[in-house]
């Protein structure tokens, strides 16, 4: 189980600027989601991506603070990992996962973790370096997007996972130079026993600074909820948000 945050903005920005003074509350979730952190930044005008990830708590990491401070971008993803039981805690298993101009983060679990391996195209199987369900989920999504296009590829991916595996949550964020895509697909009954009922909710806000999506568990007054079984597609040119049923 993990925490996710992603934004796109008009100008180069940061997670702290987008989330404001409450960003520290999001990072305060790290003592539980403590098995690593990762950041991918995507600047459209430079077609440049910076990827940094470490197997350490974000709230105790000087590299995390430095990465946040020194990599302004007009689009980025942030992941705080709480590893699925039985999966190794190492950098290869730490999100985000990347391919070409895409970066991806996931919250949830798929059982068994390799249930979807056989549905991944061979070209992507050769790129797998870790042993997590999340990396396989990403490469299955890349396989299906190449065949069917963005939205239908994501729908096909989720259908394949749900048909061939058991899931807690398939919530994800995917970014490239053109789109930020956020998927809300989860089973609220399978949240951690200690967690609040909204643990799997994904929320968002849009203002003159940009569009920000994040997991729950911190101060988010006035944010909108991305309903379960729905996909939000944000156009990075117009900043329009299209919400689509999965």
Buried (B, 14 or more C-beta within 10 A) or exposed (E): BBBBBBBBBEEBBBBBBBBEEBBEEBBBBBEBBBBBBBBBBBBBEEEEBBBBBBBBBBBEBEBBBEBBEEBBBBBBBBBBBBBBEEBEEBEBBBBBBBBEEBBBBBBBBBEEBEBBBEBBBEEBEEBBEBBBBBBBBBBBBBBBBEEBEBBEBBBBBBEBBBEBBEBBBBBBBBBBBBBBBBBBBBBBEBBEEEBEEBBBBBBBBBEEBBBBBBBBBBEBEEBBBBEBEBBBBBBBEEBEBEBEEB
